[in-house]
Amino acid sequence: VYSKLAVGIYVDPKIVKGHYFQMFFKAGKQSLDEAKSYKHRYDTSVMSKDKLYEFEIDLTQNENWYGIINDLRVDICNAEVECKIDYIRFLK
């Protein structure tokens, strides 16, 4: 059972200020919706344009995170941005 999502990306903090990362998930024939998602607001105070920005999301905080997850959608930002994804990992 995975309990955390770890993400590492390179992105310009000036572009993502006030924006967030969002991951949607579903199990079985459920739909992708806000109730089955996680958001992470970018902390631009600790970001720099050429430095890897890393964060973790505690997956246990959503009551819908259970069973076999068969679909994911990752929105790197809720605005159009250019970025480089270094990794997206599930952690136990």
Backbone as XML, in Angstrom:
<?xml version="1.0"?>
<chain id="A" units="angstrom">
  <residue number="1" name="VAL">
    <atom name="N" x="0.852" y="-1.182" z="0.000"/>
    <atom name="CA" x="0.000" y="0.000" z="0.000"/>
    <atom name="C" x="0.891" y="1.237" z="0.000"/>
  </residue>
  <residue number="2" name="TYR">
    <atom name="N" x="0.661" y="2.105" z="-0.954"/>
    <atom name="CA" x="1.440" y="3.331" z="-1.048"/>
    <atom name="C" x="0.750" y="4.435" z="-0.248"/>
  </residue>
  <residue number="3" name="SER">
    <atom name="N" x="1.532" y="5.138" z="0.545"/>
    <atom name="CA" x="0.951" y="6.161" z="1.405"/>
    <atom name="C" x="1.402" y="7.577" z="1.055"/>
  </residue>
  <residue number="4" name="LYS">
    <atom name="N" x="2.411" y="7.705" z="0.171"/>
    <atom name="CA" x="2.894" y="9.036" z="-0.198"/>
    <atom name="C" x="3.215" y="9.099" z="-1.684"/>
  </residue>
  <residue number="5" name="LEU">
    <atom name="N" x="3.112" y="10.301" z="-2.217"/>
    <atom name="CA" x="3.526" y="10.593" z="-3.582"/>
    <atom name="C" x="4.657" y="11.611" z="-3.474"/>
  </residue>
  <residue number="6" name="ALA">
    <atom name="N" x="5.804" y="11.299" z="-4.076"/>
    <atom name="CA" x="6.943" y="12.216" z="-4.083"/>
    <atom name="C" x="7.121" y="12.741" z="-5.504"/>
  </residue>
  <residue number="7" name="VAL">
    <atom name="N" x="7.340" y="14.047" z="-5.618"/>
    <atom name="CA" x="7.467" y="14.694" z="-6.928"/>
    <atom name="C" x="8.698" y="15.584" z="-6.910"/>
  </residue>
  <residue number="8" name="GLY">
    <atom name="N" x="9.448" y="15.539" z="-8.007"/>
    <atom name="CA" x="10.579" y="16.437" z="-8.193"/>
    <atom name="C" x="10.494" y="17.067" z="-9.572"/>
  </residue>
  <residue number="9" name="ILE">
    <atom name="N" x="10.447" y="18.389" z="-9.624"/>
    <atom name="CA" x="10.334" y="19.083" z="-10.908"/>
    <atom name="C" x="11.222" y="20.330" z="-10.932"/>
  </residue>
  <residue number="10" name="TYR">
    <atom name="N" x="11.541" y="20.750" z="-12.131"/>
    <atom name="CA" x="12.209" y="22.026" z="-12.362"/>
    <atom name="C" x="11.167" y="22.933" z="-13.008"/>
  </residue>
  <residue number="11" name="VAL">
    <atom name="N" x="10.900" y="24.061" z="-12.370"/>
    <atom name="CA" x="9.922" y="25.000" z="-12.900"/>
    <atom name="C" x="10.255" y="26.394" z="-12.375"/>
  </residue>
  <residue number="12" name="ASP">
    <atom name="N" x="9.964" y="27.401" z="-13.156"/>
    <atom name="CA" x="10.243" y="28.787" z="-12.774"/>
    <atom name="C" x="9.227" y="29.238" z="-11.716"/>
  </residue>
  <residue number="13" name="PRO">
    <atom name="N" x="9.698" y="29.606" z="-10.510"/>
    <atom name="CA" x="8.763" y="30.010" z="-9.459"/>
    <atom name="C" x="7.932" y="31.245" z="-9.812"/>
  </residue>
  <residue number="14" name="LYS">
    <atom name="N" x="8.448" y="32.109" z="-10.671"/>
    <atom name="CA" x="7.676" y="33.298" z="-11.068"/>
    <atom name="C" x="6.413" y="32.897" z="-11.827"/>
  </residue>
  <residue number="15" name="ILE">
    <atom name="N" x="6.501" y="31.791" z="-12.560"/>
    <atom name="CA" x="5.372" y="31.345" z="-13.377"/>
    <atom name="C" x="4.312" y="30.623" z="-12.542"/>
  </residue>
  <residue number="16" name="VAL">
    <atom name="N" x="4.742" y="29.867" z="-11.526"/>
    <atom name="CA" x="3.779" y="29.049" z="-10.762"/>
    <atom name="C" x="3.306" y="29.718" z="-9.471"/>
  </residue>
  <residue number="17" name="LYS">
    <atom name="N" x="3.758" y="30.921" z="-9.204"/>
    <atom name="CA" x="3.323" y="31.609" z="-7.982"/>
    <atom name="C" x="1.801" y="31.690" z="-7.946"/>
  </residue>
  <residue number="18" name="GLY">
    <atom name="N" x="1.223" y="31.211" z="-6.850"/>
    <atom name="CA" x="-0.231" y="31.213" z="-6.692"/>
    <atom name="C" x="-0.925" y="30.024" z="-7.337"/>
  </residue>
  <residue number="19" name="HIS">
    <atom name="N" x="-0.166" y="29.116" z="-7.943"/>
    <atom name="CA" x="-0.738" y="27.958" z="-8.621"/>
    <atom name="C" x="-0.444" y="26.668" z="-7.865"/>
  </residue>
  <residue number="20" name="TYR">
    <atom name="N" x="-0.964" y="25.562" z="-8.377"/>
    <atom name="CA" x="-0.805" y="24.286" z="-7.680"/>
    <atom name="C" x="-0.661" y="23.116" z="-8.642"/>
  </residue>
  <residue number="21" name="PHE">
    <atom name="N" x="-0.077" y="22.041" z="-8.108"/>
    <atom name="CA" x="0.031" y="20.729" z="-8.732"/>
    <atom name="C" x="-1.220" y="19.953" z="-8.310"/>
  </residue>
  <residue number="22" name="GLN">
    <atom name="N" x="-1.768" y="19.117" z="-9.189"/>
    <atom name="CA" x="-2.927" y="18.315" z="-8.811"/>
    <atom name="C" x="-2.837" y="16.935" z="-9.457"/>
  </residue>
  <residue number="23" name="MET">
    <atom name="N" x="-3.127" y="15.905" z="-8.657"/>
    <atom name="CA" x="-3.169" y="14.537" z="-9.158"/>
    <atom name="C" x="-4.573" y="13.970" z="-8.914"/>
  </residue>
  <residue number="24" name="PHE">
    <atom name="N" x="-5.191" y="13.470" z="-9.972"/>
    <atom name="CA" x="-6.494" y="12.821" z="-9.892"/>
    <atom name="C" x="-6.282" y="11.314" z="-9.962"/>
  </residue>
  <residue number="25" name="PHE">
    <atom name="N" x="-7.161" y="10.558" z="-9.338"/>
    <atom name="CA" x="-7.057" y="9.097" z="-9.363"/>
    <atom name="C" x="-8.440" y="8.479" z="-9.355"/>
  </residue>
  <residue number="26" name="LYS">
    <atom name="N" x="-8.510" y="7.209" z="-9.761"/>
    <atom name="CA" x="-9.771" y="6.486" z="-9.668"/>
    <atom name="C" x="-9.496" y="4.993" z="-9.589"/>
  </residue>
  <residue number="27" name="ALA">
    <atom name="N" x="-10.459" y="4.303" z="-9.041"/>
    <atom name="CA" x="-10.425" y="2.846" z="-8.956"/>
    <atom name="C" x="-11.669" y="2.310" z="-9.662"/>
  </residue>
  <residue number="28" name="GLY">
    <atom name="N" x="-11.502" y="1.242" z="-10.426"/>
    <atom name="CA" x="-12.644" y="0.647" z="-11.110"/>
    <atom name="C" x="-13.289" y="1.604" z="-12.092"/>
  </residue>
  <residue number="29" name="LYS">
    <atom name="N" x="-14.616" y="1.681" z="-12.043"/>
    <atom name="CA" x="-15.362" y="2.502" z="-12.997"/>
    <atom name="C" x="-15.706" y="3.884" z="-12.455"/>
  </residue>
  <residue number="30" name="GLN">
    <atom name="N" x="-15.033" y="4.286" z="-11.388"/>
    <atom name="CA" x="-15.255" y="5.627" z="-10.848"/>
    <atom name="C" x="-14.841" y="6.675" z="-11.880"/>
  </residue>
  <residue number="31" name="SER">
    <atom name="N" x="-15.218" y="7.903" z="-11.626"/>
    <atom name="CA" x="-14.807" y="8.996" z="-12.504"/>
    <atom name="C" x="-13.662" y="9.771" z="-11.853"/>
  </residue>
  <residue number="32" name="LEU">
    <atom name="N" x="-12.914" y="10.505" z="-12.666"/>
    <atom name="CA" x="-11.899" y="11.411" z="-12.146"/>
    <atom name="C" x="-12.602" y="12.700" z="-11.747"/>
  </residue>
  <residue number="33" name="ASP">
    <atom name="N" x="-12.502" y="13.085" z="-10.489"/>
    <atom name="CA" x="-13.130" y="14.318" z="-10.033"/>
    <atom name="C" x="-12.374" y="14.879" z="-8.832"/>
  </residue>
  <residue number="34" name="GLU">
    <atom name="N" x="-12.778" y="16.050" z="-8.389"/>
    <atom name="CA" x="-12.102" y="16.750" z="-7.288"/>
    <atom name="C" x="-12.048" y="15.914" z="-6.009"/>
  </residue>
  <residue number="35" name="ALA">
    <atom name="N" x="-13.089" y="15.135" z="-5.729"/>
    <atom name="CA" x="-13.130" y="14.325" z="-4.505"/>
    <atom name="C" x="-12.036" y="13.265" z="-4.502"/>
  </residue>
  <residue number="36" name="LYS">
    <atom name="N" x="-11.600" y="12.876" z="-5.675"/>
    <atom name="CA" x="-10.538" y="11.881" z="-5.795"/>
    <atom name="C" x="-9.302" y="12.543" z="-6.385"/>
  </residue>
  <residue number="37" name="SER">
    <atom name="N" x="-8.805" y="13.544" z="-5.658"/>
    <atom name="CA" x="-7.618" y="14.249" z="-6.116"/>
    <atom name="C" x="-6.852" y="14.806" z="-4.920"/>
  </residue>
  <residue number="38" name="TYR">
    <atom name="N" x="-5.624" y="15.186" z="-5.196"/>
    <atom name="CA" x="-4.753" y="15.840" z="-4.221"/>
    <atom name="C" x="-4.207" y="17.095" z="-4.866"/>
  </residue>
  <residue number="39" name="LYS">
    <atom name="N" x="-4.095" y="18.149" z="-4.063"/>
    <atom name="CA" x="-3.513" y="19.396" z="-4.551"/>
    <atom name="C" x="-2.303" y="19.750" z="-3.700"/>
  </residue>
  <residue number="40" name="HIS">
    <atom name="N" x="-1.317" y="20.327" z="-4.351"/>
    <atom name="CA" x="-0.145" y="20.866" z="-3.657"/>
    <atom name="C" x="0.105" y="22.260" z="-4.200"/>
  </residue>
  <residue number="41" name="ARG">
    <atom name="N" x="-0.031" y="23.252" z="-3.333"/>
    <atom name="CA" x="0.249" y="24.631" z="-3.745"/>
    <atom name="C" x="1.762" y="24.816" z="-3.754"/>
  </residue>
  <residue number="42" name="TYR">
    <atom name="N" x="2.278" y="25.369" z="-4.848"/>
    <atom name="CA" x="3.718" y="25.583" z="-4.968"/>
    <atom name="C" x="4.207" y="26.601" z="-3.942"/>
  </residue>
  <residue number="43" name="ASP">
    <atom name="N" x="5.264" y="26.243" z="-3.218"/>
    <atom name="CA" x="5.871" y="27.134" z="-2.234"/>
    <atom name="C" x="7.020" y="27.874" z="-2.915"/>
  </residue>
  <residue number="44" name="THR">
    <atom name="N" x="6.701" y="28.984" z="-3.550"/>
    <atom name="CA" x="7.699" y="29.702" z="-4.334"/>
    <atom name="C" x="8.766" y="30.366" z="-3.465"/>
  </residue>
  <residue number="45" name="SER">
    <atom name="N" x="8.544" y="30.443" z="-2.160"/>
    <atom name="CA" x="9.549" y="31.046" z="-1.275"/>
    <atom name="C" x="10.796" y="30.172" z="-1.161"/>
  </residue>
  <residue number="46" name="VAL">
    <atom name="N" x="10.694" y="28.880" z="-1.483"/>
    <atom name="CA" x="11.847" y="27.970" z="-1.398"/>
    <atom name="C" x="12.283" y="27.471" z="-2.779"/>
  </residue>
  <residue number="47" name="MET">
    <atom name="N" x="11.735" y="28.053" z="-3.830"/>
    <atom name="CA" x="12.031" y="27.604" z="-5.192"/>
    <atom name="C" x="13.006" y="28.546" z="-5.889"/>
  </residue>
  <residue number="48" name="SER">
    <atom name="N" x="13.790" y="27.987" z="-6.824"/>
    <atom name="CA" x="14.566" y="28.808" z="-7.741"/>
    <atom name="C" x="14.485" y="28.160" z="-9.117"/>
  </residue>
  <residue number="49" name="LYS">
    <atom name="N" x="14.661" y="28.947" z="-10.135"/>
    <atom name="CA" x="14.419" y="28.511" z="-11.505"/>
    <atom name="C" x="15.238" y="27.280" z="-11.911"/>
  </residue>
  <residue number="50" name="ASP">
    <atom name="N" x="16.483" y="27.206" z="-11.473"/>
    <atom name="CA" x="17.364" y="26.124" z="-11.910"/>
    <atom name="C" x="17.597" y="25.054" z="-10.846"/>
  </residue>
  <residue number="51" name="LYS">
    <atom name="N" x="16.780" y="25.045" z="-9.809"/>
    <atom name="CA" x="16.949" y="24.083" z="-8.716"/>
    <atom name="C" x="15.755" y="23.134" z="-8.685"/>
  </residue>
  <residue number="52" name="LEU">
    <atom name="N" x="16.041" y="21.855" z="-8.395"/>
    <atom name="CA" x="14.980" y="20.852" z="-8.293"/>
    <atom name="C" x="14.057" y="21.208" z="-7.130"/>
  </residue>
  <residue number="53" name="TYR">
    <atom name="N" x="12.771" y="21.265" z="-7.395"/>
    <atom name="CA" x="11.759" y="21.509" z="-6.361"/>
    <atom name="C" x="11.120" y="20.172" z="-6.039"/>
  </residue>
  <residue number="54" name="GLU">
    <atom name="N" x="11.192" y="19.763" z="-4.776"/>
    <atom name="CA" x="10.673" y="18.464" z="-4.358"/>
    <atom name="C" x="9.585" y="18.648" z="-3.304"/>
  </residue>
  <residue number="55" name="PHE">
    <atom name="N" x="8.566" y="17.811" z="-3.381"/>
    <atom name="CA" x="7.521" y="17.814" z="-2.362"/>
    <atom name="C" x="6.883" y="16.435" z="-2.277"/>
  </residue>
  <residue number="56" name="GLU">
    <atom name="N" x="6.210" y="16.181" z="-1.162"/>
    <atom name="CA" x="5.484" y="14.925" z="-0.953"/>
    <atom name="C" x="4.039" y="15.230" z="-0.617"/>
  </residue>
  <residue number="57" name="ILE">
    <atom name="N" x="3.167" y="14.323" z="-1.027"/>
    <atom name="CA" x="1.748" y="14.409" z="-0.694"/>
    <atom name="C" x="1.389" y="13.163" z="0.102"/>
  </residue>
  <residue number="58" name="ASP">
    <atom name="N" x="0.730" y="13.357" z="1.237"/>
    <atom name="CA" x="0.291" y="12.245" z="2.074"/>
    <atom name="C" x="-1.014" y="11.697" z="1.496"/>
  </residue>
  <residue number="59" name="LEU">
    <atom name="N" x="-0.940" y="10.545" z="0.851"/>
    <atom name="CA" x="-2.103" y="9.964" z="0.182"/>
    <atom name="C" x="-3.169" y="9.475" z="1.162"/>
  </residue>
  <residue number="60" name="THR">
    <atom name="N" x="-2.796" y="9.234" z="2.408"/>
    <atom name="CA" x="-3.761" y="8.743" z="3.399"/>
    <atom name="C" x="-4.759" y="9.831" z="3.811"/>
  </residue>
  <residue number="61" name="GLN">
    <atom name="N" x="-4.534" y="11.075" z="3.386"/>
    <atom name="CA" x="-5.424" y="12.170" z="3.746"/>
    <atom name="C" x="-6.714" y="12.212" z="2.928"/>
  </residue>
  <residue number="62" name="ASN">
    <atom name="N" x="-6.839" y="11.337" z="1.934"/>
    <atom name="CA" x="-8.064" y="11.294" z="1.132"/>
    <atom name="C" x="-8.730" y="9.939" z="1.347"/>
  </residue>
  <residue number="63" name="GLU">
    <atom name="N" x="-9.946" y="9.946" z="1.846"/>
    <atom name="CA" x="-10.667" y="8.702" z="2.162"/>
    <atom name="C" x="-10.955" y="7.852" z="0.930"/>
  </residue>
  <residue number="64" name="ASN">
    <atom name="N" x="-10.836" y="8.418" z="-0.250"/>
    <atom name="CA" x="-11.086" y="7.670" z="-1.484"/>
    <atom name="C" x="-9.854" y="6.917" z="-1.996"/>
  </residue>
  <residue number="65" name="TRP">
    <atom name="N" x="-8.698" y="7.105" z="-1.336"/>
    <atom name="CA" x="-7.464" y="6.428" z="-1.750"/>
    <atom name="C" x="-7.454" y="5.034" z="-1.122"/>
  </residue>
  <residue number="66" name="TYR">
    <atom name="N" x="-8.001" y="4.063" z="-1.844"/>
    <atom name="CA" x="-8.051" y="2.683" z="-1.364"/>
    <atom name="C" x="-8.243" y="1.752" z="-2.558"/>
  </residue>
  <residue number="67" name="GLY">
    <atom name="N" x="-7.993" y="0.454" z="-2.336"/>
    <atom name="CA" x="-8.197" y="-0.527" z="-3.392"/>
    <atom name="C" x="-7.143" y="-0.435" z="-4.470"/>
  </residue>
  <residue number="68" name="ILE">
    <atom name="N" x="-7.492" y="-0.898" z="-5.636"/>
    <atom name="CA" x="-6.577" y="-0.879" z="-6.773"/>
    <atom name="C" x="-6.869" y="0.369" z="-7.604"/>
  </residue>
  <residue number="69" name="ILE">
    <atom name="N" x="-5.898" y="1.253" z="-7.640"/>
    <atom name="CA" x="-6.018" y="2.483" z="-8.420"/>
    <atom name="C" x="-5.623" y="2.144" z="-9.852"/>
  </residue>
  <residue number="70" name="ASN">
    <atom name="N" x="-6.531" y="2.371" z="-10.795"/>
    <atom name="CA" x="-6.244" y="1.977" z="-12.174"/>
    <atom name="C" x="-6.163" y="3.141" z="-13.147"/>
  </residue>
  <residue number="71" name="ASP">
    <atom name="N" x="-6.253" y="4.371" z="-12.638"/>
    <atom name="CA" x="-6.145" y="5.517" z="-13.533"/>
    <atom name="C" x="-5.631" y="6.718" z="-12.744"/>
  </residue>
  <residue number="72" name="LEU">
    <atom name="N" x="-4.649" y="7.401" z="-13.308"/>
    <atom name="CA" x="-4.096" y="8.620" z="-12.712"/>
    <atom name="C" x="-4.050" y="9.708" z="-13.770"/>
  </residue>
  <residue number="73" name="ARG">
    <atom name="N" x="-4.236" y="10.929" z="-13.325"/>
    <atom name="CA" x="-4.007" y="12.080" z="-14.190"/>
    <atom name="C" x="-3.234" y="13.105" z="-13.372"/>
  </residue>
  <residue number="74" name="VAL">
    <atom name="N" x="-2.118" y="13.537" z="-13.889"/>
    <atom name="CA" x="-1.283" y="14.510" z="-13.190"/>
    <atom name="C" x="-1.321" y="15.826" z="-13.949"/>
  </residue>
  <residue number="75" name="ASP">
    <atom name="N" x="-1.757" y="16.870" z="-13.270"/>
    <atom name="CA" x="-1.715" y="18.228" z="-13.810"/>
    <atom name="C" x="-0.577" y="18.942" z="-13.089"/>
  </residue>
  <residue number="76" name="ILE">
    <atom name="N" x="0.514" y="19.156" z="-13.789"/>
    <atom name="CA" x="1.693" y="19.760" z="-13.173"/>
    <atom name="C" x="1.383" y="21.147" z="-12.623"/>
  </residue>
  <residue number="77" name="CYS">
    <atom name="N" x="0.515" y="21.860" z="-13.297"/>
    <atom name="CA" x="0.141" y="23.195" z="-12.836"/>
    <atom name="C" x="-1.239" y="23.537" z="-13.389"/>
  </residue>
  <residue number="78" name="ASN">
    <atom name="N" x="-1.979" y="24.322" z="-12.630"/>
    <atom name="CA" x="-3.301" y="24.737" z="-13.094"/>
    <atom name="C" x="-3.212" y="25.973" z="-13.991"/>
  </residue>
  <residue number="79" name="ALA">
    <atom name="N" x="-2.060" y="26.146" z="-14.625"/>
    <atom name="CA" x="-1.832" y="27.192" z="-15.627"/>
    <atom name="C" x="-0.869" y="26.611" z="-16.652"/>
  </residue>
  <residue number="80" name="GLU">
    <atom name="N" x="-0.789" y="27.230" z="-17.807"/>
    <atom name="CA" x="0.125" y="26.730" z="-18.830"/>
    <atom name="C" x="1.548" y="27.144" z="-18.465"/>
  </residue>
  <residue number="81" name="VAL">
    <atom name="N" x="2.399" y="26.136" z="-18.209"/>
    <atom name="CA" x="3.787" y="26.400" z="-17.835"/>
    <atom name="C" x="4.709" y="25.420" z="-18.548"/>
  </residue>
  <residue number="82" name="GLU">
    <atom name="N" x="5.958" y="25.810" z="-18.618"/>
    <atom name="CA" x="6.984" y="24.912" z="-19.126"/>
    <atom name="C" x="7.771" y="24.411" z="-17.923"/>
  </residue>
  <residue number="83" name="CYS">
    <atom name="N" x="7.939" y="23.100" z="-17.832"/>
    <atom name="CA" x="8.667" y="22.531" z="-16.711"/>
    <atom name="C" x="9.338" y="21.238" z="-17.141"/>
  </residue>
  <residue number="84" name="LYS">
    <atom name="N" x="10.206" y="20.734" z="-16.293"/>
    <atom name="CA" x="10.853" y="19.455" z="-16.526"/>
    <atom name="C" x="10.559" y="18.578" z="-15.316"/>
  </residue>
  <residue number="85" name="ILE">
    <atom name="N" x="9.907" y="17.446" z="-15.549"/>
    <atom name="CA" x="9.623" y="16.503" z="-14.468"/>
    <atom name="C" x="10.844" y="15.617" z="-14.293"/>
  </residue>
  <residue number="86" name="ASP">
    <atom name="N" x="11.414" y="15.616" z="-13.107"/>
    <atom name="CA" x="12.544" y="14.745" z="-12.809"/>
    <atom name="C" x="12.044" y="13.373" z="-12.354"/>
  </residue>
  <residue number="87" name="TYR">
    <atom name="N" x="11.028" y="13.368" z="-11.494"/>
    <atom name="CA" x="10.455" y="12.094" z="-11.045"/>
    <atom name="C" x="9.072" y="12.295" z="-10.419"/>
  </residue>
  <residue number="88" name="ILE">
    <atom name="N" x="8.299" y="11.241" z="-10.467"/>
    <atom name="CA" x="7.042" y="11.085" z="-9.717"/>
    <atom name="C" x="7.094" y="9.667" z="-9.169"/>
  </residue>
  <residue number="89" name="ARG">
    <atom name="N" x="7.105" y="9.537" z="-7.841"/>
    <atom name="CA" x="7.259" y="8.230" z="-7.204"/>
    <atom name="C" x="6.199" y="7.999" z="-6.137"/>
  </residue>
  <residue number="90" name="PHE">
    <atom name="N" x="5.762" y="6.770" z="-6.050"/>
    <atom name="CA" x="4.893" y="6.371" z="-4.955"/>
    <atom name="C" x="5.765" y="5.740" z="-3.879"/>
  </residue>
  <residue number="91" name="LEU">
    <atom name="N" x="5.535" y="6.113" z="-2.626"/>
    <atom name="CA" x="6.327" y="5.629" z="-1.490"/>
    <atom name="C" x="5.439" y="4.893" z="-0.505"/>
  </residue>
  <residue number="92" name="LYS">
    <atom name="N" x="5.998" y="3.906" z="0.146"/>
    <atom name="CA" x="5.240" y="3.157" z="1.171"/>
    <atom name="C" x="5.330" y="3.843" z="2.501"/>
  </residue>
</chain>
